Amino acid sequence: MTRDEVRVCIEEIGIFPGIRVKSADQALYCAQTLYAAGIPVAEITMTTPGAIEVIAELAQKFPDMVVGAGTVLDKETAERCMDAGAQFLTSTGLVPEVIGSALRRGVVAIPGALTPTEVIAAWKAGADYVKIYPAGALGGELYIRSLKLPLPQVKLIAAGGVNQQTAAGFIFAGASAIGVGVELLPHDAVLKRQDHRIHELSRRFLGFVKDGRSPTYETPAGD
């Protein structure tokens, strides 16, 4: 996929699954199960054993899946991930050398940020999206809305604090996508290979994205 095609897919799906598990086998299972459930996006975090090999296998088996690397904190790791086929790179914070590596090779760059200053710095560095993490700790959807008002040109991904109760609100507040981990991939469901459970959660979160983008969406009482 081209960089533009990757961005289109991320925004169409609106869900950015963070796969942080204890083995390469579990990571492959999570990505393939989400793909079958209609979420062809997978962020394989570098804390997962064999993460780069997982990226390579997914990129080869599923050419229409948007697979990328998470928690990329240095240029060397970034290059290895892109050599394996990663189509996007994410970081927990703002790491300019990772953004630079991604841009040089036409790969989508998604640095993390929290404050307005960090968001602006990431955008000026060429980020395709800025991941606001942990969004829930600073006010949730209200914080996303507060950032989007003065910075409408910056595309945000809300992560940290996204669950079934808050997902639609984050989208309604202006997030292009939501980063979801264990709320979409519960540890026990992964261990027990409960496809049906992950499929149901996928269906729900896809529905939350649709709801949040609806002009008739109603915020919870008191918001």
Secondary structure, DSSP 8 states (H G I E B T S, - for coil): --HHHHHHHHHHH-EEEEE--SSHHHHHHHHHHHHHTT--EEEEETTSTTHHHHHHHHHHH-TTSEEEEES--SHHHHHHHHHHT-SEEE-SS--HHHHHHHHHTT-EEE-EE-SHHHHHHHHHTT-S-EEETTGGGGTTHHHHHHHHTT-TTS-EEEESS--TTTHHHHHHTT-SEEEESTTTS-HHHHHTT-HHHHHHHHHHHHHHHHHHT-TT----TT-
